[in-house]
Amino acid sequence: MEILKIDHLGIAVNSIGDGKNFWSDILGLRFEGSETVETQKVTTAFFPVGDSEVELLESTSPDGPVAKFIEKKGPGFQHVAFRVANIDAALKELKEKGIQLIDEQPRIGAGGARIAFLHPKATGGVLVELCER
Ligand code: ZN
């Protein structure tokens, strides 16, 4: 599998408005706008950092995955996303290596990227996202 770079770091927040206070007003990162991904019950906001980005994640529903994450662990770092050259090949390779996947097939995430999550049980506790843009 060819990993090109860290695409973004996903951070779970109770509110993107509050998150912006720190990430944009204090750190000075540029706010690139927000986008709601209904299928994931999440609103995301991206802040470019060099060649990567910080992604804030706010749940749109109490039963969404981000709401459940915050309920269990509190707000904070949620996932790391690696950009891969070919997500289909990467998932096939991981499956062959016996890695437990949350998404067996890529789905469409924020910004129209093709994304898939690996199960934290298979990664030493880190939620890993692969993305292809
Ligand atoms: Zn992400």
Residues whose N, C-alpha, C, O or C-beta is under 5 A from the ligand:
A	BS01	ZN	G10 A81 E129
